[in-house]
């Protein structure tokens, strides 16, 4: 187990180093001069020269990259060229909103997707499977922005059951916080639930046709035990893969849902940075997103080894 963890850990560290290089070079390949954006109206040559020196833009690429990495290790990602606020402060303010929304949406997706996927596999060829497949097709076909608008129209404006917009921090009022996030989480989680359902159904069908399932039934294991302890557990490897990938996508891509419900999250900050050409903020956003993907994949690898020991043994170095 220790060898497996060390092997995955150094691979994640190497990927993170490569991600910092791609982020650093990619942001500097964008058109425009950060000094001009930061200077605003003060664009005389002397002011621009002093500003470029203060921002370190006159240094070589290698020196700039070294400063970028050292600053990132200290939590210093620079300052916004528009507001002058430290990028780390902006990220720590916006990221918890998106993380909370993503976790709630993923909880909705896992509960709905796994349960309907198991039912569809166990009740194959029956109305329950047709109903589950119909829900999955509907979830894949309906765009999030349309579903969000319909939810606001009927559940918020019509019934008054949920707030149409706004956000309350969890530390300020947990009840109001959940009240504001339940509807966006439902909207965001339905599409992912459809993907989880389809993958769960496919993996369950493969497991239910395996020899060890027939052996368990021949030994007198109850149907619930066959489905829960054997078939579902071996199907969770596929489900965890989908959940891990979708969670990374949620953290970096909940832009539409946050825009519809006016949530001050990570996605909204990313869109603002792109339109305002705020390169330090964009650089910090991409770096945090890449780090989130790497961490989530590492956690998924650990979950693999806990669910299926064969993966742990096969993945360990000789």
C-alpha positions as CSV (number, residue, x, y, z in Angstrom):
1,X,0.0,0.0,0.0
2,X,2.8,2.4,0.8
3,X,4.5,1.8,-2.5
4,X,1.2,2.4,-4.3
5,X,0.7,5.7,-2.5
6,X,4.2,6.9,-3.2
7,X,3.9,6.0,-6.8
8,X,0.7,7.9,-7.2
9,X,2.1,10.8,-5.1
10,X,5.2,11.5,-7.3
11,X,3.1,11.2,-10.4
12,X,0.7,13.8,-9.1
13,X,3.6,16.1,-8.1
14,X,5.1,15.8,-11.6
15,X,1.8,16.6,-13.2
16,X,1.4,19.7,-10.9
17,X,4.9,20.9,-12.0
18,X,4.0,20.5,-15.7
19,X,0.7,22.3,-15.0
20,X,2.5,25.3,-13.5
21,X,4.6,25.5,-16.7
22,X,1.6,25.3,-19.0
23,X,-0.3,27.9,-16.9
24,X,2.7,30.3,-16.8
25,X,3.5,30.1,-20.5
26,X,-0.2,30.0,-21.6
27,X,-1.1,33.2,-19.8
28,X,2.0,35.0,-21.2
29,X,1.0,33.9,-24.7
30,X,-2.2,35.8,-24.5
31,X,-2.4,39.0,-26.5
32,X,-1.9,42.3,-24.7
33,X,0.5,43.8,-22.2
34,X,-0.3,43.4,-18.5
35,X,1.6,46.6,-17.8
36,X,-0.8,48.6,-20.0
37,X,-3.8,47.0,-18.4
38,X,-2.5,47.8,-14.9
39,X,-1.4,51.3,-15.7
40,X,-4.8,52.5,-16.9
41,X,-4.6,56.1,-18.0
42,X,-1.0,56.6,-16.8
43,X,0.7,55.3,-20.0
44,X,3.7,57.6,-20.4
45,X,7.0,55.7,-21.0
46,X,8.5,56.5,-17.6
47,X,5.4,55.2,-15.7
48,X,5.2,52.1,-17.9
49,X,8.9,51.3,-17.4
50,X,8.6,51.7,-13.6
51,X,5.6,49.5,-13.6
52,X,7.2,46.8,-15.7
53,X,10.1,46.8,-13.4
54,X,7.8,46.5,-10.3
55,X,5.8,43.7,-11.8
56,X,9.0,41.9,-12.9
57,X,8.1,41.9,-16.6
58,X,11.7,42.9,-17.5
59,X,13.1,39.7,-16.1
60,X,13.8,36.7,-18.2
61,X,11.1,34.0,-18.6
62,X,13.0,31.6,-16.3
63,X,13.3,34.2,-13.5
64,X,9.6,35.1,-13.9
65,X,8.7,31.5,-13.7
66,X,10.8,31.0,-10.6
67,X,9.2,34.0,-8.9
68,X,5.8,32.7,-9.9
69,X,6.4,29.2,-8.4
70,X,7.9,30.6,-5.2
71,X,5.0,33.0,-4.8
72,X,2.5,30.3,-5.4
73,X,4.1,28.1,-2.8
74,X,3.7,31.0,-0.3
75,X,0.1,31.6,-1.4
76,X,1.0,34.8,-3.2
77,X,-0.5,34.8,-6.7
78,X,-0.1,38.5,-7.4
79,X,-2.6,41.3,-7.5
80,X,-5.6,41.9,-9.8
81,X,-4.7,44.5,-12.5
82,X,-8.3,45.9,-12.3
83,X,-8.9,46.1,-8.5
84,X,-5.5,45.8,-6.9
85,X,-6.9,43.1,-4.6
86,X,-4.6,40.1,-4.0
87,X,-5.6,37.2,-6.2
88,X,-5.3,34.8,-3.3
89,X,-7.9,36.8,-1.4
90,X,-10.3,36.8,-4.4
91,X,-9.9,33.1,-4.8
92,X,-10.4,32.3,-1.1
93,X,-13.6,34.4,-1.2
94,X,-15.1,32.9,-4.4
95,X,-13.9,29.3,-4.3
96,X,-15.8,28.1,-1.2
97,X,-19.0,29.1,-2.8
98,X,-18.3,27.0,-5.9
99,X,-17.0,24.1,-3.8
100,X,-20.1,24.0,-1.7
101,X,-22.3,24.2,-4.7
102,X,-20.3,21.4,-6.5
103,X,-20.5,19.1,-3.5
104,X,-24.2,19.5,-3.1
105,X,-24.7,19.0,-6.8
106,X,-22.5,15.9,-6.7
107,X,-24.5,14.6,-3.7
108,X,-27.7,15.0,-5.8
109,X,-26.1,13.3,-8.8
110,X,-24.8,10.3,-6.8
111,X,-28.0,9.7,-4.9
112,X,-30.2,10.0,-8.0
113,X,-27.7,8.4,-10.5
114,X,-26.6,5.4,-8.5
115,X,-30.1,4.5,-7.2
116,X,-31.8,4.7,-10.6
117,X,-28.8,3.0,-12.3
118,X,-29.1,0.0,-9.9
119,X,-32.9,-0.2,-10.4
120,X,-32.5,0.0,-14.2
121,X,-29.9,-2.9,-14.1
122,X,-31.8,-5.1,-11.7
123,X,-35.2,-4.5,-13.4
124,X,-33.8,-4.8,-16.9
125,X,-36.5,-5.0,-19.6
126,X,-39.2,-3.8,-17.2
127,X,-41.0,-0.5,-16.9
128,X,-38.6,0.6,-14.1
129,X,-35.7,0.5,-16.6
130,X,-37.6,2.4,-19.2
131,X,-38.6,5.0,-16.8
132,X,-35.0,5.4,-15.5
133,X,-33.6,5.6,-19.1
134,X,-36.2,8.2,-19.9
135,X,-35.1,10.3,-16.9
136,X,-31.5,9.9,-17.9
137,X,-32.2,11.0,-21.5
138,X,-34.1,14.0,-20.3
139,X,-31.3,15.0,-17.9
140,X,-28.8,14.7,-20.8
141,X,-30.9,16.6,-23.2
142,X,-32.1,19.6,-21.1
143,X,-29.5,22.4,-20.9
144,X,-28.7,23.7,-17.4
145,X,-29.5,27.3,-18.3
146,X,-33.0,26.4,-19.5
147,X,-33.7,24.1,-16.5
148,X,-32.4,26.9,-14.2
149,X,-34.7,29.4,-15.7
150,X,-37.7,27.1,-15.5
151,X,-36.9,26.3,-11.9
152,X,-36.7,30.0,-11.0
153,X,-40.0,30.7,-12.8
154,X,-42.0,28.0,-11.2
155,X,-40.3,27.2,-7.9
156,X,-39.0,30.6,-6.9
157,X,-41.4,33.1,-8.6
158,X,-44.5,31.0,-8.8
159,X,-44.4,29.0,-5.5
160,X,-41.9,31.0,-3.6
161,X,-40.3,27.9,-2.3
162,X,-36.7,28.9,-3.0
163,X,-34.8,32.2,-3.4
164,X,-34.3,33.2,-7.1
165,X,-30.8,34.6,-6.5
166,X,-28.3,35.6,-3.9
167,X,-26.0,33.9,-1.5
168,X,-25.7,33.6,2.3
169,X,-22.3,32.4,3.7
170,X,-22.5,29.1,5.6
171,X,-20.8,30.6,8.7
172,X,-23.4,33.4,8.8
173,X,-26.6,31.3,8.6
174,X,-26.4,27.6,7.7
175,X,-30.1,27.3,7.1
176,X,-30.3,30.3,4.7
177,X,-27.2,29.1,3.1
178,X,-28.7,25.7,2.2
179,X,-32.0,27.4,1.2
180,X,-30.1,29.5,-1.4
181,X,-28.1,26.6,-2.7
182,X,-30.6,23.7,-2.9
183,X,-32.2,24.9,-6.2
184,X,-28.8,25.6,-8.0
185,X,-27.5,22.2,-6.8
186,X,-30.6,20.4,-8.1
187,X,-30.2,22.2,-11.5
188,X,-26.5,21.5,-11.7
189,X,-26.8,17.9,-10.5
190,X,-29.4,16.6,-12.8
191,X,-27.2,16.4,-15.9
192,X,-24.4,14.6,-13.9
193,X,-27.0,12.3,-12.4
194,X,-27.9,11.2,-15.9
195,X,-24.3,10.4,-16.7
196,X,-23.8,8.5,-13.4
197,X,-27.0,6.6,-14.0
198,X,-26.0,5.3,-17.4
199,X,-22.5,4.3,-16.2
200,X,-23.9,2.6,-13.1
201,X,-26.4,0.7,-15.1
202,X,-23.8,-0.5,-17.6
203,X,-21.3,-1.5,-14.9
204,X,-24.0,-3.3,-12.9
205,X,-25.1,-5.3,-15.9
206,X,-21.5,-6.5,-16.4
207,X,-21.2,-7.4,-12.8
208,X,-24.6,-9.2,-12.6
209,X,-23.5,-11.5,-15.5
210,X,-20.2,-12.4,-13.9
211,X,-19.3,-15.9,-12.5
212,X,-18.9,-14.7,-8.9
213,X,-22.5,-13.4,-8.9
214,X,-23.8,-16.8,-9.9
215,X,-21.6,-18.4,-7.3
216,X,-22.9,-16.1,-4.6
217,X,-26.5,-16.9,-5.6
218,X,-25.7,-20.6,-5.6
219,X,-24.4,-20.3,-2.0
220,X,-27.7,-18.9,-0.9
221,X,-26.7,-15.2,-0.5
222,X,-29.8,-13.0,-0.4
223,X,-30.7,-10.9,-3.5
224,X,-30.0,-7.7,-1.5
225,X,-26.6,-9.1,-0.5
226,X,-25.8,-10.1,-4.1
227,X,-26.6,-6.6,-5.4
228,X,-25.2,-4.6,-2.5
229,X,-22.1,-6.4,-1.4
230,X,-21.0,-7.9,-4.7
231,X,-22.4,-6.4,-7.8
232,X,-22.6,-2.7,-6.7
233,X,-19.2,-2.7,-4.9
234,X,-17.5,-4.0,-8.0
235,X,-19.4,-1.4,-10.1
236,X,-18.3,1.5,-8.0
237,X,-14.9,1.7,-9.7
238,X,-16.6,3.1,-12.8
239,X,-18.9,5.3,-10.7
240,X,-16.0,6.8,-8.8
241,X,-14.2,7.6,-12.0
242,X,-17.2,9.5,-13.4
243,X,-17.8,11.3,-10.1
244,X,-14.1,12.3,-9.8
245,X,-14.0,13.7,-13.4
246,X,-17.4,15.4,-13.0
247,X,-16.4,17.0,-9.7
248,X,-13.4,18.6,-11.3
249,X,-15.6,19.9,-14.1
250,X,-18.1,21.3,-11.6
251,X,-15.4,23.2,-9.7
252,X,-14.1,24.8,-12.9
253,X,-17.2,25.0,-15.0
254,X,-20.2,26.0,-12.9
255,X,-20.3,29.2,-14.8
256,X,-23.8,29.1,-16.2
257,X,-25.5,28.1,-13.0
258,X,-23.7,30.7,-11.0
259,X,-24.6,33.3,-13.5
260,X,-28.3,32.4,-13.5
261,X,-28.6,32.4,-9.7
262,X,-26.2,35.3,-9.2
263,X,-23.8,33.3,-7.0
264,X,-20.4,35.0,-6.3
265,X,-18.4,31.9,-7.1
266,X,-15.3,30.7,-8.9
267,X,-17.0,30.6,-12.3
268,X,-18.2,34.1,-12.3
269,X,-14.8,35.4,-11.2
270,X,-13.2,33.4,-14.1
271,X,-15.6,35.0,-16.7
272,X,-14.9,38.5,-15.3
273,X,-11.2,37.9,-15.5
274,X,-11.4,36.8,-19.1
275,X,-13.5,39.7,-20.3
276,X,-11.4,42.2,-18.3
277,X,-8.1,40.7,-19.4
278,X,-7.1,40.4,-15.8
279,X,-4.1,38.2,-16.3
280,X,-3.0,37.6,-12.7
281,X,-6.5,36.5,-11.7
282,X,-6.8,34.3,-14.8
283,X,-3.4,32.8,-14.0
284,X,-4.4,32.1,-10.4
285,X,-7.8,30.6,-11.5
286,X,-6.2,28.2,-14.0
287,X,-3.6,27.1,-11.5
288,X,-6.1,26.4,-8.8
289,X,-8.3,24.6,-11.3
290,X,-5.4,22.4,-12.4
291,X,-4.4,21.7,-8.8
292,X,-8.0,20.7,-8.0
293,X,-8.1,18.2,-10.9
294,X,-4.8,16.7,-9.8
295,X,-5.9,16.4,-6.1
296,X,-9.3,14.9,-7.1
297,X,-7.6,12.3,-9.4
298,X,-5.2,11.4,-6.6
299,X,-8.1,10.9,-4.2
300,X,-9.9,8.8,-6.9
301,X,-6.8,6.6,-7.2
302,X,-6.9,6.0,-3.4
303,X,-10.6,5.2,-3.6
304,X,-9.8,2.6,-6.3
305,X,-7.3,0.8,-4.0
306,X,-9.8,0.8,-1.1
307,X,-12.7,-0.7,-3.2
308,X,-10.7,-3.1,-5.3
309,X,-7.4,-4.4,-3.8
310,X,-6.4,-5.9,-7.2
311,X,-5.9,-2.4,-8.5
312,X,-3.6,-1.6,-5.5
313,X,-1.5,-4.6,-6.1
314,X,-1.3,-4.2,-9.8
315,X,-0.5,-0.5,-9.6
316,X,2.3,-0.9,-7.1
317,X,5.8,-0.8,-8.5
318,X,7.8,-4.0,-8.5
